[in-house]
């Protein structure tokens, strides 16, 4: 029977107790000669084992190994599977599928003993209250819906590395406005400020110079200076320097996934409702980090500045198309503003349009460039007078508020003898939706289409038009009995 390390340790223990070799050997479960051998060497069986230097079977890659090594030296990132597939093509009778694992082990051992040097990552020491790290992470994988509609989005995720205190805000891009909202939400939650704010090389915080170096954007620098901090970024390609928040992104989403499973629904009524749900979770998580957070707060400075507005402002002239151009995207506004200059507030997720200090409308902000968002209510009053403009209108697809409206227009176009009359009828239906209730017009269209009827303006109007109340012909004249007031006079005299 093979002697184990535990037996030899017991042998050594017994010898130190009483010094009798035979007794110690018996109690440790080995022969006297075996005990003598281990007492003399002073080594455990695992330490005395010689490494096996021979192979139990022939090496199937011995003939091609020099060429494999040459390939690995020329291309260190080359994978074993790619090399094996090449060998099988060149020698189809020499190799079989099950030998891939053998090659992978050989290459891994070669890389460890003779391969190129690997990149070393350096663990970072975090000091209480020194810096806040902020990063963005996509959360679309959580499958969140708002009122039943898919909600692709990101999370702005600030973290205090020493205590791992964290906060999030919902956003749609890695924009400066998203950073401003997320960072302020975190710091004003804490009421104190760190010495540094650290980000990666996002375009919102830094920009590239011709020299290949990076410099902080002025808007970002001004924002950090306003809060009373200094900006700091990681070295290019050194993600481990932002490691706490990078690792925290995955942990955050795993935690949210578990809470969504417990909630049994991924749908929220509004974005605000979803964000409040996120904050409630993080409040509970952060309560478990109170001890180290208090150390951070003691090392941080009070936050004494005012909160910056989380929007930008710019002026835009309303074109004759009843549109404004904001950040290379087109938005419609009420036609009464044509020719006027309006003030636009750009939030991270929406726009607000003001004229002479009064808000005119608010709408979701478009991402990217060359997009357009046209509200048919802004143009329908002119279009109903000039329906010929509908056919080739540049933004015609925006004039179908729902799929039902589009189906109604298609039905009108397919109806015999309609021609241009289909455009006229659809514009009148759209005008009816703007004048009454879009949902009621949509319901009427759906009902008519389900019955196989081509919807005309008159038919739709008959279904959604207000019911007329019958006016009675003969109404009795109401006579007022004033005796009831006379009865109150004695009561008034008593009270006086």
ABEGO torsion letter per residue (X at the ends): XBBBAAAAAAAAAAAAAAGBAAAAAAAAGBBAAAAAAAAAAGBBAAAABBBBABBABBBAAAAAAAAAAAAAAABAABBAAAAAAAAAAABAAABBAAAAAAAAAAAAAAAAAABBBBBBBBBBBBBBGABBBBBBBBAAAAGBBBGGBBBBBBBBBBBBAAAGBBBBBBBABBBAAAAAAAAAAAAAAAGBBBABBBBBBBAAABBBBAAGBBBBBAAAAAAAAAAGBBBBBBBBGBAAAAAAAAAAAAAAAAAAAAAAAAAGBABBABAAAAAAAAAAAAAAAAAAAAAAAAAAAAABBBBABBBBBABBBBBBBBBAAGBBBBGGBBBBBBAAABGBBBBBBBBAABBBBBBGGBBABBBBBBBEBGBBBBBAAAAAAAAAABAAAAAABAAAAAABABAAAAAAAAAAAABBGAEAAAAAAAAAAAAAAAABBAAAAAAAAAAAAAAGBBBBAAAAAAAABBBBBBBBABBBBBBBBAAAAAAAAAAAAAAX
